Amino acid sequence: MTQLTPLTYQLGDEPALVVDEACSAETLYDNAEARLEAARGMLETIASLEVATHLRRHDLANVAQAAQILAADAADLYRASHYGRLRPR
């Protein structure tokens, strides 16, 4: 049975993006890992670039916002994965 929970980071009043908590804990965990690794990779790239100190504010703000959204999604997915492991089978 489908158990839809809205993601934390949403624009507007209606939840457009949701997590199906009925998915297997492994699937939820794997999706959380993918988002966290993407956010980490972006931040590592910016941190290691010599030109990072010369980035315009809006460029850095765009990367920070993308990392924030990915990290929030990852946290929601990790939480759902944890609850999925506790669910009776």
HELIX and SHEET records of a PDB file:
HELIX    1   1 ALA A   25  SER A   48  1                                  24    
HELIX    2   2 GLU A   50  HIS A   54  5                                   5    
HELIX    3   3 ARG A   57  LEU A   86  1                                  30    
SHEET    1   A 2 LEU A   4  PRO A   6  0                                        
SHEET    2   A 2 VAL A  18  ASP A  20 -1                                        
END                                                                             
